[in-house]
Amino acid sequence: MGLRRSGIALVVSYVLICVIWGTTWLAIKVSIFTVPPFLSAGIRFSLASLIILAVLKVRKYKYRFDLKEIVFLLLIGLGSFSVPYGLVYWAEGRVTSGLTAITFAVMPFFAAILSRIYLKTNDLSPSKILGIAIGFAGLTVIFWNDLDIGSLGTVEGILAVVLSAILNAVVVVAVKKYGREIDPIYINLIPMALGAITLLSTSFFVEDWRGVEFNLATIVAIVYLAAFGSALAFALYYYLLKHISVVLLSMTSIVTPVIALFSGAIFLQEKFPPGTLFGSALILGGILLMNIFGEREQVAAASETRTEDVSS
């Protein structure tokens, strides 16, 4: 019964992350109607940091001063919030949202390579590689009309998004290897606070605040991004990271753009791209392939390793 409940908790957490991050695209669109992007993101992470502090206080979390841990968390902040978000927001002015989604979806490939090198896992098994490729193909089918690379600015934007994806892959592997013992809520506090400081500072120097307006829609969007898109989603993300493979978790970067399409159609009356249904089916098939056959291959490989160790 305990194992069954644990499995259900993992599935629910995975689905929640996909739904939350899928709808954050809509919330980001709403939030930057009247507030500049870097300022909006900085306020988002500032509020998220305060929420995390409040949750830790309610839980009576016992802080400890560990210099190595603090340095590690600062590096996580640079690699997951400060630099990647800055790169993506910078790229948004040069690349379409669809092309951004496809480009960022290379993250599972980098995650698979890095986890094989540094975690010694079997994340480069045939089923997992095929699953990633099928999912990536599905996303490409959906956003096919956005694949227009017509200028140097577009190429620069693509490179920025690829670098963001690489940094995120590095962070998730690093947390899997070195951050397993850190509380999944506390692990977000210092990185998000650093992200807030970095993004607000960037906004102060490069954005014009004179036309900023905080209407009801903007406030609701930013609060949603802070409470659900940041505080809750990243806590679930690091909880899942302790229990499932890096590559399967990184596949959320392929699922969330599809959910973003549906949320945009529901709330903003946006039209679906022609290949949405077929592409969505490919993405689902890729994830199922990874989850069913890829995990079996990893378990089998681990069993063979244990057998060899015993025999030797």
C-alpha positions as CSV (number, residue, x, y, z in Angstrom):
1,M,0.0,0.0,0.0
2,G,2.8,2.4,0.8
3,L,4.5,1.7,-2.5
4,R,1.3,2.3,-4.3
5,R,0.7,5.6,-2.6
6,S,4.2,6.6,-3.3
7,G,3.7,5.8,-7.0
8,I,0.5,7.8,-7.1
9,A,2.2,10.8,-5.4
10,L,4.9,10.7,-8.1
11,V,2.4,10.6,-10.9
12,V,0.3,13.4,-9.5
13,S,3.4,15.5,-8.9
14,Y,4.6,15.0,-12.4
15,V,1.2,15.9,-13.9
16,L,0.9,19.0,-11.6
17,I,4.3,20.3,-12.8
18,C,3.4,19.9,-16.4
19,V,0.0,21.6,-15.9
20,I,1.4,24.4,-13.8
21,W,4.4,25.2,-16.1
22,G,2.2,24.8,-19.1
23,T,-0.1,27.5,-17.9
24,T,2.7,29.8,-16.8
25,W,3.3,30.6,-20.4
26,L,-0.2,32.1,-20.4
27,A,0.4,33.9,-17.1
28,I,3.7,35.3,-18.4
29,K,1.9,36.7,-21.5
30,V,-0.6,38.4,-19.2
31,S,2.0,39.7,-16.8
32,I,4.1,41.5,-19.4
33,F,1.2,43.3,-21.0
34,T,1.8,46.2,-18.6
35,V,5.1,45.2,-16.8
36,P,8.5,44.8,-18.5
37,P,9.7,41.1,-18.7
38,F,12.7,41.3,-16.4
39,L,10.8,43.4,-13.8
40,S,7.9,40.9,-14.0
41,A,10.2,37.9,-13.5
42,G,12.1,39.7,-10.7
43,I,8.9,40.4,-8.8
44,R,7.8,36.8,-9.4
45,F,10.9,35.4,-7.8
46,S,10.8,37.9,-5.0
47,L,7.3,36.9,-4.0
48,A,8.2,33.2,-4.4
49,S,11.1,33.7,-2.0
50,L,8.8,35.3,0.6
51,I,6.3,32.4,0.2
52,I,9.1,29.8,0.7
53,L,10.3,31.7,3.8
54,A,6.7,31.6,5.2
55,V,6.4,27.9,4.5
56,L,9.7,27.1,6.1
57,K,8.7,29.1,9.2
58,V,5.4,27.3,9.5
59,R,7.3,24.0,9.2
60,K,9.8,25.3,11.8
61,Y,12.6,24.5,9.5
62,K,16.0,24.5,11.3
63,Y,18.5,26.5,9.3
64,R,22.2,25.6,9.4
65,F,25.2,27.5,8.2
66,D,27.0,25.3,5.7
67,L,29.3,27.3,3.5
68,K,29.7,24.5,0.9
69,E,25.9,24.1,0.7
70,I,25.4,27.9,0.4
71,V,27.9,28.1,-2.4
72,F,26.3,25.2,-4.1
73,L,22.8,26.8,-3.9
74,L,24.2,30.1,-5.2
75,L,25.6,28.2,-8.2
76,I,22.2,26.5,-8.7
77,G,20.6,30.0,-8.6
78,L,22.9,31.2,-11.4
79,G,22.4,28.1,-13.4
80,S,18.6,27.7,-13.1
81,F,17.2,31.2,-12.5
82,S,19.5,34.2,-13.1
83,V,21.3,33.3,-16.3
84,P,18.8,30.9,-18.0
85,Y,15.8,33.2,-17.5
86,G,17.8,36.2,-18.7
87,L,18.8,34.3,-21.8
88,V,15.3,33.1,-22.6
89,Y,13.8,36.6,-22.1
90,W,16.5,38.1,-24.3
91,A,15.8,35.4,-26.9
92,E,12.1,36.1,-26.9
93,G,12.7,39.3,-28.7
94,R,14.4,37.5,-31.6
95,V,12.8,34.1,-31.8
96,T,9.1,33.0,-32.0
97,S,7.6,31.3,-29.0
98,G,7.2,28.1,-30.9
99,L,10.8,28.0,-32.0
100,T,11.8,28.8,-28.4
101,A,9.8,25.8,-27.2
102,I,11.4,23.5,-29.8
103,T,14.9,24.7,-29.1
104,F,14.6,24.4,-25.3
105,A,13.3,20.9,-25.8
106,V,16.8,19.7,-26.5
107,M,17.3,19.7,-22.7
108,P,16.5,16.0,-22.3
109,F,19.3,15.1,-24.8
110,F,21.8,17.1,-22.7
111,A,20.4,15.7,-19.5
112,A,20.7,12.1,-20.8
113,I,24.4,12.7,-21.8
114,L,25.3,14.4,-18.5
115,S,23.5,11.9,-16.3
116,R,25.3,9.0,-18.1
117,I,28.7,10.7,-17.6
118,Y,28.3,12.0,-14.0
119,L,25.6,9.8,-12.5
120,K,26.6,6.6,-14.2
121,T,23.0,5.8,-15.1
122,N,21.6,4.0,-18.2
123,D,19.8,7.2,-19.4
124,L,21.2,6.6,-22.9
125,S,19.4,3.3,-23.4
126,P,17.8,2.8,-26.8
127,S,14.2,3.1,-25.4
128,K,15.0,6.4,-23.7
129,I,16.8,7.9,-26.7
130,L,14.0,6.8,-28.9
131,G,11.4,8.2,-26.5
132,I,13.2,11.6,-26.4
133,A,13.4,11.6,-30.2
134,I,9.7,10.8,-30.6
135,G,8.7,13.5,-28.1
136,F,11.0,16.1,-29.8
137,A,9.5,15.1,-33.2
138,G,6.0,15.6,-31.8
139,L,6.9,19.1,-30.7
140,T,8.5,19.9,-34.0
141,V,5.3,18.8,-35.8
142,I,3.2,21.1,-33.7
143,F,5.4,24.2,-34.1
144,W,6.5,23.4,-37.7
145,N,5.2,26.8,-39.1
146,D,7.5,28.6,-36.6
147,L,10.7,27.0,-37.9
148,D,11.8,30.2,-39.8
149,I,15.4,31.0,-39.3
150,G,15.7,34.1,-41.5
151,S,18.2,36.4,-39.7
152,L,21.3,36.6,-37.6
153,G,19.2,37.7,-34.7
154,T,17.1,34.5,-34.9
155,V,20.3,32.4,-34.8
156,E,21.6,34.4,-31.8
157,G,18.2,33.8,-30.1
158,I,18.4,30.1,-30.8
159,L,21.9,29.8,-29.4
160,A,20.8,31.7,-26.2
161,V,17.9,29.2,-25.7
162,V,20.2,26.2,-26.3
163,L,22.7,27.6,-23.7
164,S,19.7,28.0,-21.3
165,A,18.7,24.4,-21.9
166,I,22.3,23.2,-21.3
167,L,22.5,25.2,-18.0
168,N,19.2,23.7,-16.8
169,A,20.5,20.2,-17.7
170,V,23.7,20.8,-15.7
171,V,21.8,22.1,-12.7
172,V,19.3,19.1,-12.6
173,V,22.2,16.6,-12.8
174,A,24.2,18.5,-10.2
175,V,21.2,18.6,-7.8
176,K,20.6,14.9,-8.4
177,K,24.3,14.1,-7.6
178,Y,25.0,16.6,-4.8
179,G,21.7,17.9,-3.5
180,R,19.8,14.8,-2.6
181,E,20.0,15.5,1.2
182,I,18.8,19.1,0.9
183,D,15.2,19.8,1.7
184,P,13.2,20.2,-1.6
185,I,11.6,23.4,-0.3
186,Y,14.6,25.0,1.2
187,I,16.7,24.2,-1.9
188,N,14.8,26.9,-3.8
189,L,15.1,29.7,-1.3
190,I,18.7,31.0,-2.0
191,P,18.5,30.3,-5.8
192,M,15.2,32.1,-6.2
193,A,16.3,35.0,-4.0
194,L,19.5,35.3,-6.2
195,G,17.3,35.2,-9.3
196,A,15.1,37.9,-8.0
197,I,18.1,40.2,-7.2
198,T,19.7,39.5,-10.6
199,L,16.5,40.1,-12.7
200,L,15.4,43.2,-10.8
201,S,18.9,44.6,-11.2
202,T,18.9,43.9,-14.9
203,S,15.5,45.5,-15.2
204,F,16.6,48.6,-13.4
205,F,19.4,49.2,-15.9
206,V,17.8,48.0,-19.2
207,E,14.0,48.5,-18.9
208,D,11.9,51.6,-18.8
209,W,9.6,51.6,-15.6
210,R,7.7,54.8,-16.5
211,G,4.8,53.0,-18.2
212,V,4.5,50.2,-15.6
213,E,0.9,49.5,-14.6
214,F,-0.3,46.9,-12.0
215,N,-3.9,46.2,-13.0
216,L,-5.9,43.2,-11.6
217,A,-4.9,40.8,-14.4
218,T,-1.2,41.6,-14.0
219,I,-1.3,41.2,-10.3
220,V,-3.2,37.8,-10.5
221,A,-0.8,36.6,-13.2
222,I,2.4,37.5,-11.2
223,V,1.0,36.0,-7.9
224,Y,0.1,32.8,-9.8
225,L,3.6,32.7,-11.3
226,A,5.2,33.2,-7.8
227,A,3.0,30.9,-5.8
228,F,2.3,28.0,-8.2
229,G,4.8,28.5,-11.1
230,S,7.8,29.0,-8.8
231,A,7.3,28.1,-5.1
232,L,5.1,25.0,-5.6
233,A,6.3,23.8,-8.9
234,F,10.0,23.8,-8.1
235,A,9.4,22.1,-4.7
236,L,7.6,19.3,-6.6
237,Y,10.4,19.3,-9.2
238,Y,13.1,18.7,-6.7
239,Y,10.9,16.2,-4.8
240,L,10.5,14.2,-8.1
241,L,14.3,14.5,-8.8
242,K,14.9,12.4,-5.7
243,H,12.7,9.6,-7.0
244,I,12.8,9.5,-10.8
245,S,15.4,9.7,-13.5
246,V,16.8,13.0,-14.7
247,V,15.8,12.4,-18.3
248,L,12.2,11.5,-17.5
249,L,11.8,14.6,-15.4
250,S,13.4,16.8,-18.1
251,M,10.8,15.6,-20.6
252,T,8.5,18.1,-18.9
253,S,10.2,20.7,-21.2
254,I,8.5,18.9,-24.1
255,V,5.1,18.5,-22.5
256,T,4.6,22.0,-21.2
257,P,4.5,23.8,-24.6
258,V,1.5,21.6,-25.6
259,I,-0.4,22.5,-22.4
260,A,0.5,26.1,-23.1
261,L,-1.3,25.8,-26.5
262,F,-4.4,24.4,-24.8
263,S,-4.5,27.1,-22.1
264,G,-4.0,29.8,-24.8
265,A,-6.9,28.4,-26.8
266,I,-9.1,28.3,-23.7
267,F,-8.4,31.7,-22.2
268,L,-7.1,33.8,-25.1
269,Q,-9.0,32.2,-27.9
270,E,-5.7,31.4,-29.7
271,K,-5.8,28.9,-32.6
272,F,-4.2,25.5,-32.5
273,P,-1.4,24.9,-35.0
274,P,-2.4,22.3,-37.7
275,G,-0.4,19.4,-36.3
276,T,-1.4,19.7,-32.6
277,L,-3.2,16.5,-32.1
278,F,-0.8,14.3,-34.0
279,G,2.2,16.0,-32.4
280,S,0.6,15.6,-28.9
281,A,0.1,11.9,-29.6
282,L,3.8,11.5,-30.5
283,I,4.9,13.3,-27.3
284,L,2.7,11.1,-25.1
285,G,4.0,8.0,-26.9
286,G,7.6,9.1,-26.3
287,I,7.0,9.6,-22.6
288,L,5.2,6.3,-22.3
289,L,8.0,4.5,-24.1
290,M,10.6,6.0,-21.8
291,N,8.5,5.3,-18.7
292,I,7.6,1.7,-19.5
293,F,10.6,0.3,-21.4
294,G,13.3,2.8,-20.5
295,E,12.9,2.3,-16.8
296,R,12.8,-1.5,-17.3
297,E,16.1,-1.4,-19.1
298,Q,17.6,0.7,-16.3
299,V,16.5,-1.7,-13.7
300,A,17.8,-4.7,-15.8
301,A,21.2,-2.9,-16.2
302,A,21.4,-2.3,-12.5
303,S,20.5,-5.9,-11.7
304,E,23.3,-7.1,-14.1
305,T,25.8,-4.8,-12.4
306,R,24.9,-6.1,-8.9
307,T,25.2,-9.7,-10.3
308,E,28.7,-9.0,-11.7
309,D,29.7,-7.4,-8.4
310,V,28.6,-10.4,-6.4
311,S,30.3,-12.9,-8.8
312,S,33.5,-11.0,-8.6
